[in-house]
Amino acid sequence: MHFSQHVLTQDLYPLGLGYYAAALGHAMTREFHDDHLLIYCVKGRGLLKVGPRRGYLKAGQLVLLPRGLAHNYASDAADPWTI
């Protein structure tokens, strides 16, 4: 049985993943997205903005952005993140 069909995992399996090493210039803006996004910062830092709130995502931290939440983020120019 495929993960997408099992009652325990049908909403929990990843649709995609990526790895961005020392990602100088990496940035994303989403007004709307139709899936949940989990970002784990391995090294460096990046700026995250969600509505009026903003802060840095640093090495060892992770953030979960729920479906439909407008956001933008960018790797720090002086200390680019690896996510």
C-alpha positions as CSV (number, residue, x, y, z in Angstrom):
1,M,0.0,0.0,0.0
2,H,1.3,3.5,-0.9
3,F,1.7,6.1,1.9
4,S,-0.9,8.3,0.2
5,Q,-3.5,5.6,0.6
6,H,-2.9,4.5,4.2
7,V,-5.1,6.2,6.9
8,L,-2.1,6.9,9.2
9,T,0.1,8.5,6.5
10,Q,-2.2,9.9,3.8
11,D,-1.6,13.5,4.9
12,L,2.0,13.1,6.2
13,Y,4.2,12.0,3.4
14,P,6.5,14.5,1.7
15,L,5.7,15.8,-1.8
16,G,9.1,17.2,-2.4
17,L,12.4,18.1,-0.7
18,G,15.5,20.1,-1.4
19,Y,18.9,20.8,-0.1
20,Y,20.5,24.3,-0.5
21,A,24.1,24.4,0.7
22,A,25.5,27.8,1.6
23,A,22.7,29.2,-0.5
24,L,23.8,32.8,-1.1
25,G,21.0,34.7,-2.8
26,H,18.4,32.0,-2.1
27,A,15.0,33.7,-1.6
28,M,11.3,32.8,-1.9
29,T,8.0,34.8,-1.7
30,R,4.7,33.0,-1.6
31,E,1.3,34.7,-1.3
32,F,-0.3,31.3,-1.2
33,H,0.9,27.7,-1.2
34,D,-1.2,24.5,-1.0
35,D,1.0,22.4,1.2
36,H,2.8,22.5,4.5
37,L,6.5,23.6,4.4
38,L,9.1,22.5,6.9
39,I,12.5,24.3,6.8
40,Y,15.4,23.1,8.8
41,C,18.5,25.3,9.0
42,V,21.7,23.3,9.2
43,K,24.2,26.2,9.0
44,G,24.2,29.9,8.7
45,R,21.0,32.0,8.9
46,G,18.1,33.5,6.9
47,L,15.4,36.1,7.4
48,L,11.8,34.8,7.6
49,K,8.8,37.1,7.3
50,V,5.2,36.0,8.0
51,G,2.7,38.8,8.0
52,P,4.0,41.6,10.2
53,R,6.3,39.2,12.0
54,R,9.9,38.8,11.0
55,G,12.9,37.0,12.5
56,Y,16.0,35.0,11.7
57,L,16.1,31.2,11.2
58,K,19.5,30.1,12.5
59,A,21.5,26.9,12.5
60,G,19.7,24.1,14.5
61,Q,16.3,25.7,14.2
62,L,13.3,24.7,12.1
63,V,10.1,26.3,11.2
64,L,6.8,24.8,9.9
65,L,4.8,27.1,7.6
66,P,1.2,25.8,7.3
67,R,-0.7,25.5,4.1
68,G,-2.0,28.8,2.8
69,L,0.2,31.1,5.0
70,A,1.7,33.9,3.0
71,H,5.5,34.2,3.7
72,N,8.8,35.1,2.4
73,Y,12.4,34.2,3.3
74,A,15.9,34.8,2.2
75,S,19.3,33.6,3.0
76,D,21.5,36.0,4.9
77,A,24.2,37.7,2.7
78,A,26.9,37.7,5.3
79,D,26.2,34.1,6.7
80,P,24.2,32.2,4.0
81,W,22.1,29.4,5.3
82,T,22.3,25.7,4.4
83,I,18.7,24.3,4.6
